[in-house]
Amino acid sequence: MQWTHPDRGTTLLEALIAIGILAGAVVSLAGLSSMAIRTNTLARERSLATVYSLQKLEELCRDVRRLSTSPGDALESDSPGFIEYLDRHGHVVGATAGVVFVRRWSVTGMSADANLLAIQVEVAPCRKAPGANGCGDATARAGLASIRSRLAW
């Protein structure tokens, strides 16, 4: 009686193809992981900027009777009295050390009624674009606005 052995196992060529496919999948997943980490970081940054905008907006609305109007370009430039630099915890710091966010706000009177004030607050990560005068990434900023009356408060 003669024993026949069916082919068992894989050939070297099949193993190399399988390893190539697996390596391609791992590289693709690494790229996706890197993109997910970057997106998560940007989302966290934007969420913090929104919270810091809300904090300042609430502070300004609370003291609406004592607010002075801002220069017209207060949101785009570093206007004294209408800008703060924040650390990573949202605490106000000087303009040099530990700055993570820049917060700017504007207060303008409404043309329909002098007692109505339009209050805008914008917070942006403190990254300097090439050729920019001050910090503040315009593409990643978060802004909030409100209209308040000096009389009602």
Summary of the structure (lengths in Angstrom):
residues: 153
radius of gyration: 28.0
end to end distance: 105.1
largest distance: 109.4
contacts: 377
relative contact order: 0.15
helix: 37%
strand: 22%
